[in-house]
Amino acid sequence: MTLFRLDASILPATSSSRALGDLVEEQWVAAHPDSTVVRRDLAADPIPATAWPNAVTGGFTPEADRSEAQRDAIALATTLADELVTADALLFTVPLYNFGVSQHFKAWFDLAYTDPRINPEGTALRGKPATLVTVLGGNYSPGTPKEGWDHSTSWLRRVLEDVWGLDLRVVQREFTLVGVNPALDAFTDMAAEIKAGAEAAAVRSGRELAALRHTQTAA
Ligand SMILES: Cc1cc2nc3c(=O)[nH]c(=O)nc-3n(C[C@H](O)[C@H](O)[C@H](O)COP(=O)(O)O)c2cc1C
C-alpha cells in the first residue's frame, strides 16, 4: 500500500498544516504498518514556473521537434502523475497565502494536469480516497469581516473533488495566527477550540482514509 503525501507550507518548522498532516499520516501508517509514504515537499523542491508552459507547448509539438526544456517538463509531469496514479490514497497539506491558493501548489497542479491520465479527459483518479488539510491564519467564517476573502479552499475543493473526482475529505483549521499576531489575542479561546476540533478531524480523516479502497468511479 502507498500513501502519497504533498506538503506546501513554506515554513516547515512551525507548520500547522504539516502537523495536521502528521496526524492523518499516523493513522494511515498505524493501519498499514508495511506501507510506503511517497513524499513531495513543494517548499523544499518547488516545481519550476517554466515547467508548465514548456509541457503545454511541448504537447503541441511533434515529439521529434521538442526542445530539451519541453522534454524535461513532460517527463516531470509524468513523474508527478505517476505519484498520484500509483498511490492507494492521497494527502495534501496546503496553507492559505495572500488570500489565494499557494503558488507552489498551483504550479504543481497545473503541471500534473497536463498528463493524459489525469488531464480533462483522464479518469485515473476518479474515486481515489484523499484528504486535504488546509490552514488559514485568519477566520473567514460566515459573518466575519473577511467572509469571502478565502480564495484558496473553494478552488482546492473544485480541482481535487470535481475535476479529478477524488473521494475527498477536508480538514480545515482557521485562526492559526492567534498566538502569533498579538492583534488576534482576543480570540485565544476560540482558536484553541478550532485547533482541537481540527486535530480530532485529522485523526478521523486518517482512519477513514486507511479503511477505504480505490474503486474507480465513472466520470
Ligand atoms: C507570506 C504569508 C502570507 C499569508 N497570507 C495569509 C492570508 O492572506 N490570509 C490568512 O488568513 N493567512 C495568511 N497567512 C497565514 C498562514 O495561512 C498561516 O500562518 C498558516 O498557518 C500557514 O501554514 P503553516 O502553518 O502550515 O505554515 C500568510 C502567511 C504567510 C507566511
The ligand as a Gaussian input file, in Angstrom:
#p B3LYP/6-31G(d) Opt

LIG

0 1
 C        3.588000      35.053000       3.254000
 C        2.360000      34.674000       4.006000
 C        1.127000      35.089000       3.558000
 C       -0.021000      34.773000       4.269000
 N       -1.235000      35.205000       3.832000
 C       -2.345000      34.922000       4.542000
 C       -3.624000      35.384000       4.135000
 O       -3.785000      36.017000       3.107000
 N       -4.684000      35.106000       4.915000
 C       -4.566000      34.372000       6.053000
 O       -5.579000      34.120000       6.707000
 N       -3.376000      33.899000       6.466000
 C       -2.284000      34.172000       5.741000
 N       -1.073000      33.710000       6.149000
 C       -1.003000      32.904000       7.358000
 C       -0.945000      31.447000       7.047000
 O       -2.090000      30.992000       6.357000
 C       -0.827000      30.699000       8.356000
 O        0.323000      31.157000       9.044000
 C       -0.751000      29.210000       8.154000
 O       -0.733000      28.594000       9.431000
 C        0.488000      28.827000       7.360000
 O        0.555000      27.432000       7.190000
 P        1.585000      26.561000       8.026000
 O        1.286000      26.831000       9.493000
 O        1.318000      25.186000       7.641000
 O        2.958000      27.038000       7.657000
 C        0.078000      34.001000       5.446000
 C        1.337000      33.539000       5.867000
 C        2.461000      33.865000       5.155000
 C        3.785000      33.354000       5.623000

